[in-house]
Amino acid sequence: MKKGNNISSLQDQNQLAQAQQSIYHLQNAIHQAQSHTDENILAQIEHSLERAEHSVAQAEQVTDDQRALALVQQEFTQQKQVYEKLKQSNM
């Protein structure tokens, strides 16, 4: 589905909710790693990061609500930056 098609508001909201949920899982994994970093947690973060990135990309394709999309993108970018800093400090 592409933006501009006759997509219901509910479908848009669902895709945004999925992206937000993926970001929430990423955030939880990062918080866990900040207090106890090990290889398993870093692998979990990588997996969560990939899923969140995929969910955000899907939301970008179908969502017409640019404000909500911008908020999701901003949160994803912030979590990605936190992860990069965490990764740098553990090298």
VEXDREN-2710 file (C-alpha; in Angstrom, 1 decimal):
% VEXDREN-2710
k/r/px/py/pz
1/MET/0.0/0.0/0.0
2/LYS/1.2/3.5/-0.8
3/LYS/0.4/6.9/0.6
4/GLY/-2.3/8.5/-1.4
5/ASN/-4.3/5.4/-1.9
6/ASN/-7.7/5.1/-0.2
7/ILE/-6.3/3.8/3.1
8/SER/-8.5/4.0/6.1
9/SER/-7.4/6.0/9.1
10/LEU/-7.5/2.9/11.2
11/GLN/-4.9/1.2/9.0
12/ASP/-2.7/4.3/9.3
13/GLN/-3.0/4.3/13.0
14/ASN/-2.3/0.5/13.2
15/GLN/0.9/0.9/11.2
16/LEU/2.0/3.8/13.4
17/ALA/1.1/1.8/16.5
18/GLN/3.2/-1.1/15.3
19/ALA/6.2/1.2/14.7
20/GLN/5.8/2.7/18.1
21/GLN/5.6/-0.7/19.7
22/SER/8.8/-1.7/17.9
23/ILE/10.5/1.4/19.2
24/TYR/9.3/0.7/22.7
25/HIS/10.9/-2.8/22.5
26/LEU/14.1/-1.2/21.3
27/GLN/14.0/1.4/24.1
28/ASN/13.5/-1.4/26.7
29/ALA/16.4/-3.4/25.4
30/ILE/18.6/-0.3/25.5
31/HIS/17.6/0.5/29.1
32/GLN/18.4/-3.1/30.0
33/ALA/21.8/-2.8/28.4
34/GLN/22.6/0.4/30.2
35/SER/22.5/-1.4/33.5
36/HIS/23.9/-4.7/32.4
37/THR/25.6/-5.0/29.0
38/ASP/26.4/-8.4/27.5
39/GLU/26.5/-9.9/24.1
40/ASN/23.0/-11.3/24.4
41/ILE/21.5/-7.9/25.2
42/LEU/23.5/-6.3/22.4
43/ALA/22.2/-8.9/20.0
44/GLN/18.6/-8.2/21.2
45/ILE/19.1/-4.5/20.6
46/GLU/20.3/-5.2/17.1
47/HIS/17.3/-7.3/16.4
48/SER/14.9/-4.7/18.0
49/LEU/16.7/-2.0/16.0
50/GLU/16.1/-3.8/12.7
51/ARG/12.4/-4.5/13.5
52/ALA/11.9/-0.9/14.5
53/GLU/13.6/0.4/11.3
54/HIS/11.4/-1.9/9.2
55/SER/8.2/-0.8/11.0
56/VAL/9.1/2.9/10.6
57/ALA/9.7/2.3/6.9
58/GLN/6.4/0.6/6.5
59/ALA/4.6/3.5/8.3
60/GLU/6.3/5.9/6.0
61/GLN/4.8/4.1/3.0
62/VAL/1.2/4.1/4.2
63/THR/0.7/6.9/6.7
64/ASP/-0.6/10.3/5.7
65/ASP/-0.5/11.8/9.2
66/GLN/2.9/13.5/8.8
67/ARG/2.9/14.9/12.4
68/ALA/2.5/11.4/13.9
69/LEU/5.0/10.0/11.5
70/ALA/7.5/12.7/12.4
71/LEU/7.2/11.9/16.1
72/VAL/7.7/8.2/15.4
73/GLN/10.8/8.9/13.2
74/GLN/12.2/11.3/15.9
75/GLU/11.8/8.7/18.6
76/PHE/13.4/6.0/16.5
77/THR/16.3/8.4/15.7
78/GLN/16.8/9.2/19.4
79/GLN/16.9/5.5/20.4
80/LYS/19.3/4.7/17.6
81/GLN/21.6/7.5/18.8
82/VAL/21.4/6.2/22.4
83/TYR/22.3/2.7/21.1
84/GLU/25.3/4.1/19.1
85/LYS/26.6/5.8/22.2
86/LEU/26.1/2.7/24.3
87/LYS/27.9/0.6/21.6
88/GLN/30.8/3.1/21.5
89/SER/31.2/3.0/25.3
90/ASN/31.4/-0.8/25.3
91/MET/34.1/-1.1/22.7
END
